[in-house]
């Protein structure tokens, strides 16, 4: 293991930090403006939480987190909403989140860390701000690897794709090869051991294993939903008005149940809602959407991870943290890639010193 200090910009509830910590990287602090994330970030990771926008963070303040004689890693997973497919066709250039990559760039130029990583939705590469960011790194003499990661290739039980960038001043860097071959990790493997719940129930032993309530219509809908099926399987009288229109027929996964033998869908900030995607439980004896704990597990958070004090938990706040998080497993893969990169640099240095 190498002595690496990291600062996690846009840290959220700590998914990336938790993953990096598993690989021996010391994450000193996380920055985020969502105060709901402070409890989760500090409680689970033991790092400091700085409630400050990256836009106004001072170079000297961020640099102060790094200790002498240690390799510096600056990580930043800027909010993805301006680049998301959900916003295709909309002008998002006025979104206040849009210039955050430029703020990240400013900190990189000022601190000059040996290592940088960035993660976002794949469509970030379609935007000028991303290419400006990459060009700035090249001008600062970073070696860069960037590509879209299919998370199931690294053992995540979720059909999530993310764009990852790794940059190093020390030499060529890349992601480690796929760690998972053959059949993907399934939803049932990941969450099948959790106690059964009905809609609106909460496991008394785990306040996060709670399922949202369903009104009588949606309860009837989920009872008639097949794993992997669509609302087209319902009788006509149960279908929503929007699905009777031509435009609504392009959203077959809404009000869908997962399949037990496949990875889950991408977790979103509304992953606890049956009507918000394919978030219905795969078990037809459980007529509900997945619980907050199940959603967090599909994001590879440890089952002991705490997001809010039990008496303060709300679906909206915790769902937002889970959906916005970097999956812990992806953070771990990034950390392992960085550790391998440093080992390769060490090997090259030893070879150069060895007599011919």
HUPE-V509529 format. One record per residue. RES is the residue in one small letter. OMEGA is omega in degrees with one decimal (none if undefined). NEAR is the number of other ideal C-beta (glycine too) atoms within 12 Angstrom. D_FIRST is the distance of its C-alpha to the first C-alpha in Angstrom with 2 decimals. Layout:
res=RES omega=OMEGA near=NEAR d_first=D_FIRST
res=RES omega=OMEGA near=NEAR d_first=D_FIRST
//
This chain:
res=x omega=178.7 near=19 d_first=0.00
res=x omega=179.1 near=27 d_first=3.77
res=x omega=-176.6 near=19 d_first=6.76
res=x omega=171.0 near=35 d_first=8.69
res=x omega=-179.4 near=32 d_first=12.08
res=x omega=167.9 near=46 d_first=14.21
res=x omega=-175.1 near=47 d_first=17.92
res=x omega=177.0 near=49 d_first=19.47
res=x omega=-176.2 near=44 d_first=23.02
res=x omega=-167.7 near=44 d_first=25.53
res=x omega=-178.4 near=48 d_first=23.27
res=x omega=-178.1 near=46 d_first=26.04
res=x omega=173.1 near=48 d_first=25.40
res=x omega=-179.8 near=49 d_first=21.62
res=x omega=179.4 near=49 d_first=20.90
res=x omega=179.1 near=51 d_first=18.34
res=x omega=-179.5 near=49 d_first=16.77
res=x omega=178.8 near=42 d_first=16.67
res=x omega=179.0 near=44 d_first=15.00
res=x omega=179.8 near=43 d_first=12.24
res=x omega=-179.8 near=31 d_first=11.70
res=x omega=-178.3 near=29 d_first=11.36
res=x omega=175.8 near=33 d_first=8.17
res=x omega=176.9 near=23 d_first=6.51
res=x omega=-179.1 near=39 d_first=8.32
res=x omega=178.0 near=30 d_first=10.89
res=x omega=-172.7 near=42 d_first=14.24
res=x omega=-176.0 near=32 d_first=16.77
res=x omega=173.9 near=35 d_first=19.95
res=x omega=179.4 near=47 d_first=21.82
res=x omega=174.7 near=44 d_first=25.16
res=x omega=179.2 near=42 d_first=28.01
res=x omega=179.3 near=26 d_first=31.78
res=x omega=-175.9 near=29 d_first=32.27
res=x omega=177.0 near=20 d_first=32.77
res=x omega=-175.8 near=28 d_first=32.79
res=x omega=-172.9 near=37 d_first=29.02
res=x omega=-178.8 near=32 d_first=28.33
res=x omega=-178.4 near=28 d_first=28.78
res=x omega=-175.6 near=41 d_first=26.49
res=x omega=-175.4 near=39 d_first=23.73
res=x omega=-176.0 near=25 d_first=23.74
res=x omega=-173.3 near=21 d_first=24.68
res=x omega=-170.1 near=35 d_first=21.94
res=x omega=178.4 near=38 d_first=18.94
res=x omega=177.2 near=17 d_first=19.62
res=x omega=179.3 near=33 d_first=19.41
res=x omega=177.2 near=26 d_first=22.49
res=x omega=-179.9 near=32 d_first=24.94
res=x omega=-178.5 near=30 d_first=26.94
res=x omega=-176.3 near=22 d_first=30.23
res=x omega=177.4 near=26 d_first=30.87
res=x omega=176.9 near=23 d_first=31.53
res=x omega=179.1 near=38 d_first=29.26
res=x omega=-176.2 near=24 d_first=32.60
res=x omega=-179.7 near=17 d_first=33.28
res=x omega=-179.2 near=32 d_first=29.86
res=x omega=-179.0 near=20 d_first=29.96
res=x omega=-176.7 near=24 d_first=27.48
res=x omega=179.1 near=12 d_first=27.29
res=x omega=178.3 near=20 d_first=26.72
res=x omega=-179.2 near=37 d_first=23.76
res=x omega=-176.5 near=24 d_first=22.31
res=x omega=179.1 near=19 d_first=22.75
res=x omega=-176.7 near=31 d_first=19.95
res=x omega=178.6 near=30 d_first=17.32
res=x omega=-179.2 near=17 d_first=16.54
res=x omega=172.7 near=10 d_first=17.06
res=x omega=175.6 near=10 d_first=14.66
res=x omega=178.7 near=22 d_first=11.96
res=x omega=-177.0 near=30 d_first=11.58
res=x omega=174.6 near=37 d_first=14.13
res=x omega=174.3 near=47 d_first=14.36
res=x omega=-176.7 near=54 d_first=17.89
res=x omega=179.8 near=50 d_first=18.65
res=x omega=177.7 near=44 d_first=22.26
res=x omega=-175.4 near=45 d_first=24.11
res=x omega=178.4 near=45 d_first=27.67
res=x omega=-170.7 near=39 d_first=30.43
res=x omega=-171.9 near=38 d_first=31.53
res=x omega=-179.5 near=26 d_first=35.21
res=x omega=-175.5 near=31 d_first=36.65
res=x omega=-172.9 near=35 d_first=35.13
res=x omega=175.9 near=30 d_first=35.74
res=x omega=178.2 near=19 d_first=38.26
res=x omega=-178.5 near=21 d_first=40.11
res=x omega=179.6 near=23 d_first=41.18
res=x omega=179.6 near=14 d_first=42.33
res=x omega=179.0 near=8 d_first=45.67
res=x omega=175.2 near=15 d_first=45.29
res=x omega=-178.6 near=11 d_first=44.92
res=x omega=-175.3 near=26 d_first=41.68
res=x omega=178.6 near=15 d_first=41.52
res=x omega=177.4 near=11 d_first=42.97
res=x omega=-176.9 near=20 d_first=40.35
res=x omega=177.7 near=17 d_first=38.72
res=x omega=-174.3 near=31 d_first=35.30
res=x omega=-174.6 near=27 d_first=35.98
res=x omega=-174.8 near=25 d_first=34.95
res=x omega=175.4 near=36 d_first=31.65
res=x omega=176.1 near=40 d_first=29.72
res=x omega=176.6 near=24 d_first=31.59
res=x omega=175.7 near=34 d_first=30.43
res=x omega=178.7 near=45 d_first=26.79
res=x omega=-179.9 near=36 d_first=27.61
res=x omega=-179.5 near=27 d_first=29.13
res=x omega=177.6 near=41 d_first=26.04
res=x omega=-179.0 near=40 d_first=23.89
res=x omega=-177.7 near=23 d_first=26.53
res=x omega=-175.6 near=20 d_first=26.69
res=x omega=-178.4 near=32 d_first=23.06
res=x omega=178.2 near=22 d_first=21.83
res=x omega=177.5 near=36 d_first=18.19
res=x omega=-174.2 near=33 d_first=16.06
res=x omega=177.9 near=44 d_first=15.31
res=x omega=169.1 near=46 d_first=17.84
res=x omega=179.1 near=53 d_first=18.38
res=x omega=-179.9 near=44 d_first=21.73
res=x omega=179.8 near=47 d_first=23.20
res=x omega=176.2 near=39 d_first=26.92
res=x omega=-179.3 near=33 d_first=29.79
res=x omega=-176.6 near=26 d_first=30.59
res=x omega=175.5 near=22 d_first=33.79
res=x omega=-177.6 near=38 d_first=32.04
res=x omega=179.1 near=24 d_first=32.35
res=x omega=-171.8 near=19 d_first=36.12
res=x omega=-177.1 near=31 d_first=36.21
res=x omega=-177.0 near=19 d_first=36.64
res=x omega=178.7 near=29 d_first=34.18
res=x omega=-178.5 near=32 d_first=31.30
res=x omega=173.5 near=19 d_first=32.47
res=x omega=179.8 near=20 d_first=32.97
res=x omega=179.7 near=38 d_first=29.38
res=x omega=179.9 near=30 d_first=28.10
res=x omega=179.1 near=17 d_first=30.56
res=x omega=177.5 near=27 d_first=29.41
res=x omega=177.9 near=35 d_first=25.79
res=x omega=179.3 near=20 d_first=27.21
res=x omega=177.2 near=15 d_first=29.33
res=x omega=175.9 near=26 d_first=26.33
res=x omega=172.3 near=18 d_first=24.89
res=x omega=165.2 near=33 d_first=22.16
res=x omega=-171.3 near=25 d_first=21.47
res=x omega=165.9 near=31 d_first=22.04
res=x omega=177.7 near=30 d_first=21.65
res=x omega=179.0 near=30 d_first=23.77
res=x omega=179.2 near=21 d_first=25.27
res=x omega=-177.1 near=21 d_first=26.62
res=x omega=170.7 near=39 d_first=24.62
res=x omega=-168.0 near=25 d_first=26.63
res=x omega=178.9 near=42 d_first=24.67
res=x omega=178.8 near=34 d_first=26.31
res=x omega=179.4 near=28 d_first=24.51
res=x omega=172.4 near=35 d_first=21.25
res=x omega=177.7 near=29 d_first=22.92
res=x omega=-177.9 near=41 d_first=24.30
res=x omega=-172.7 near=39 d_first=27.89
res=x omega=-179.2 near=47 d_first=29.27
res=x omega=-176.4 near=27 d_first=30.93
res=x omega=174.1 near=37 d_first=28.99
res=x omega=-179.9 near=30 d_first=28.45
res=x omega=175.5 near=44 d_first=26.40
res=x omega=-178.3 near=35 d_first=25.93
res=x omega=174.5 near=43 d_first=22.38
res=x omega=174.0 near=44 d_first=21.66
res=x omega=-179.6 near=41 d_first=18.45
res=x omega=-178.0 near=41 d_first=18.89
res=x omega=172.4 near=33 d_first=17.12
res=x omega=-173.0 near=28 d_first=18.62
res=x omega=-179.1 near=28 d_first=16.34
res=x omega=-178.9 near=25 d_first=17.88
res=x omega=-177.8 near=18 d_first=18.76
res=x omega=178.1 near=34 d_first=16.71
res=x omega=174.2 near=25 d_first=17.67
res=x omega=174.6 near=32 d_first=17.18
res=x omega=178.8 near=27 d_first=16.06
res=x omega=177.4 near=14 d_first=19.27
res=x omega=179.9 near=18 d_first=21.13
res=x omega=-174.6 near=23 d_first=19.74
res=x omega=178.4 near=23 d_first=23.17
res=x omega=-178.9 near=12 d_first=26.24
res=x omega=-177.4 near=11 d_first=29.72
res=x omega=-179.8 near=14 d_first=31.17
res=x omega=174.0 near=28 d_first=29.36
res=x omega=-174.1 near=30 d_first=28.45
res=x omega=176.3 near=27 d_first=31.74
res=x omega=-178.1 near=38 d_first=32.93
res=x omega=177.6 near=26 d_first=34.43
res=x omega=-175.5 near=24 d_first=31.24
res=x omega=-171.1 near=36 d_first=29.44
res=x omega=-175.6 near=38 d_first=32.23
res=x omega=-177.3 near=24 d_first=34.91
res=x omega=-178.2 near=15 d_first=34.18
res=x omega=178.5 near=33 d_first=35.03
res=x omega=178.7 near=21 d_first=38.46
res=x omega=177.3 near=21 d_first=41.32
res=x omega=166.7 near=33 d_first=42.66
res=x omega=177.1 near=24 d_first=45.75
res=x omega=179.2 near=30 d_first=45.87
res=x omega=-178.7 near=20 d_first=45.73
res=x omega=176.6 near=23 d_first=44.28
res=x omega=177.2 near=24 d_first=41.23
res=x omega=-177.6 near=21 d_first=39.50
res=x omega=-179.5 near=11 d_first=40.33
res=x omega=-179.7 near=15 d_first=37.00
res=x omega=-176.5 near=25 d_first=34.87
res=x omega=178.4 near=22 d_first=36.34
res=x omega=177.5 near=40 d_first=34.26
res=x omega=-179.1 near=30 d_first=35.71
res=x omega=-178.0 near=36 d_first=38.88
res=x omega=179.1 near=37 d_first=40.92
res=x omega=176.5 near=36 d_first=43.09
res=x omega=175.8 near=22 d_first=46.84
res=x omega=175.2 near=30 d_first=48.97
res=x omega=-175.4 near=15 d_first=52.53
res=x omega=-179.8 near=13 d_first=55.17
res=x omega=-179.6 near=19 d_first=55.12
res=x omega=175.1 near=30 d_first=51.38
res=x omega=177.1 near=26 d_first=51.48
res=x omega=179.3 near=20 d_first=54.15
res=x omega=-177.1 near=35 d_first=52.14
res=x omega=176.8 near=43 d_first=49.02
res=x omega=-179.0 near=27 d_first=51.24
res=x omega=-178.2 near=26 d_first=52.59
res=x omega=178.1 near=39 d_first=49.25
res=x omega=174.5 near=23 d_first=47.86
res=x omega=-178.1 near=26 d_first=44.14
res=x omega=-178.9 near=22 d_first=43.40
res=x omega=-178.9 near=23 d_first=46.90
res=x omega=176.3 near=26 d_first=48.24
res=x omega=177.3 near=33 d_first=50.86
res=x omega=176.9 near=24 d_first=53.27
res=x omega=-177.5 near=23 d_first=53.50
res=x omega=170.4 near=27 d_first=55.20
res=x omega=-174.7 near=12 d_first=58.94
res=x omega=-175.0 near=13 d_first=60.19
res=x omega=179.9 near=12 d_first=61.05
res=x omega=-175.0 near=23 d_first=57.45
res=x omega=178.1 near=24 d_first=56.01
res=x omega=-179.1 near=22 d_first=55.11
res=x omega=-177.8 near=13 d_first=57.45
res=x omega=-178.6 near=16 d_first=54.75
res=x omega=176.7 near=25 d_first=54.21
res=x omega=179.0 near=16 d_first=57.90
res=x omega=179.9 near=12 d_first=57.54
res=x omega=-178.2 near=9 d_first=56.48
res=x omega=-177.9 near=10 d_first=53.49
res=x omega=-177.8 near=18 d_first=52.20
res=x omega=179.7 near=17 d_first=52.14
res=x omega=-179.8 near=12 d_first=49.04
res=x omega=-175.6 near=22 d_first=46.87
res=x omega=-175.9 near=20 d_first=47.02
res=x omega=178.2 near=29 d_first=43.75
res=x omega=-173.9 near=31 d_first=44.97
res=x omega=-179.3 near=38 d_first=46.07
res=x omega=171.7 near=36 d_first=44.28
res=x omega=172.3 near=39 d_first=42.76
res=x omega=170.1 near=44 d_first=39.47
res=x omega=-177.6 near=27 d_first=39.58
res=x omega=-171.2 near=25 d_first=37.95
res=x omega=178.3 near=19 d_first=36.86
res=x omega=171.5 near=26 d_first=35.10
res=x omega=178.6 near=36 d_first=32.15
res=x omega=175.3 near=48 d_first=33.29
res=x omega=174.4 near=35 d_first=34.30
res=x omega=177.8 near=38 d_first=32.25
res=x omega=178.2 near=47 d_first=32.07
res=x omega=179.3 near=35 d_first=33.96
res=x omega=179.3 near=33 d_first=34.89
res=x omega=-173.4 near=29 d_first=38.00
res=x omega=179.9 near=43 d_first=36.40
res=x omega=-174.6 near=44 d_first=38.31
res=x omega=-179.6 near=34 d_first=41.67
res=x omega=-176.8 near=40 d_first=43.59
res=x omega=-173.8 near=29 d_first=45.42
res=x omega=-178.4 near=30 d_first=42.43
res=x omega=177.9 near=32 d_first=41.12
res=x omega=-176.7 near=41 d_first=40.41
res=x omega=173.9 near=45 d_first=39.21
res=x omega=-179.4 near=48 d_first=41.78
res=x omega=-176.7 near=41 d_first=40.51
res=x omega=-176.3 near=39 d_first=40.77
res=x omega=-176.8 near=28 d_first=42.64
res=x omega=173.3 near=21 d_first=46.33
res=x omega=177.3 near=15 d_first=46.91
res=x omega=-176.1 near=32 d_first=44.81
res=x omega=-175.4 near=29 d_first=46.69
res=x omega=169.0 near=39 d_first=44.22
res=x omega=177.1 near=46 d_first=41.35
res=x omega=179.2 near=50 d_first=37.82
res=x omega=176.2 near=41 d_first=36.76
res=x omega=179.1 near=49 d_first=34.25
res=x omega=178.9 near=37 d_first=31.89
res=x omega=177.6 near=45 d_first=32.35
res=x omega=178.9 near=50 d_first=31.69
res=x omega=179.1 near=45 d_first=28.46
res=x omega=176.3 near=37 d_first=27.42
res=x omega=173.1 near=48 d_first=28.27
res=x omega=176.4 near=49 d_first=25.88
res=x omega=170.9 near=38 d_first=23.22
res=x omega=174.3 near=45 d_first=23.17
res=x omega=-177.3 near=24 d_first=22.77
res=x omega=176.3 near=25 d_first=26.29
res=x omega=-175.1 near=16 d_first=25.84
res=x omega=180.0 near=33 d_first=25.08
res=x omega=-178.2 near=30 d_first=27.84
res=x omega=177.8 near=45 d_first=29.32
res=x omega=171.0 near=32 d_first=32.32
res=x omega=-174.1 near=17 d_first=34.19
res=x omega=-176.8 near=20 d_first=36.34
res=x omega=-178.1 near=8 d_first=39.58
res=x omega=-175.0 near=18 d_first=38.49
res=x omega=170.1 near=29 d_first=37.21
res=x omega=180.0 near=21 d_first=39.02
res=x omega=-176.0 near=31 d_first=38.64
res=x omega=-176.3 near=22 d_first=38.71
res=x omega=-178.1 near=27 d_first=36.01
res=x omega=177.0 near=43 d_first=33.52
res=x omega=178.0 near=38 d_first=34.39
res=x omega=180.0 near=30 d_first=33.64
res=x omega=-178.6 near=43 d_first=30.18
res=x omega=-176.7 near=46 d_first=29.40
res=x omega=-178.8 near=41 d_first=30.92
res=x omega=-172.1 near=41 d_first=29.32
res=x omega=163.3 near=51 d_first=25.77
res=x omega=177.3 near=50 d_first=22.96
res=x omega=-178.0 near=46 d_first=22.41
res=x omega=179.9 near=39 d_first=19.34
res=x omega=177.5 near=39 d_first=18.57
res=x omega=175.4 near=44 d_first=18.84
res=x omega=178.2 near=46 d_first=16.45
res=x omega=179.5 near=34 d_first=13.92
res=x omega=176.3 near=39 d_first=14.79
res=x omega=178.8 near=51 d_first=14.40
res=x omega=178.0 near=40 d_first=10.86
res=x omega=177.9 near=30 d_first=10.08
res=x omega=178.6 near=38 d_first=12.14
res=x omega=179.0 near=43 d_first=10.35
res=x omega=177.9 near=29 d_first=6.91
res=x omega=178.4 near=27 d_first=9.39
res=x omega=-179.0 near=35 d_first=11.30
res=x omega=176.0 near=32 d_first=8.97
res=x omega=178.2 near=22 d_first=8.53
res=x omega=177.0 near=23 d_first=12.30
res=x omega=178.1 near=25 d_first=12.93
res=x omega=-179.3 near=19 d_first=11.44
res=x omega=178.5 near=15 d_first=13.66
res=x omega=179.6 near=16 d_first=16.55
res=x omega=178.7 near=14 d_first=16.42
res=x omega=-179.7 near=12 d_first=16.55
res=x omega=179.9 near=12 d_first=19.35
res=x omega=-179.0 near=12 d_first=21.22
res=x omega=-177.3 near=10 d_first=21.22
res=x omega=177.6 near=9 d_first=22.42
res=x omega=-178.1 near=6 d_first=26.20
res=x omega=none near=5 d_first=28.10
//
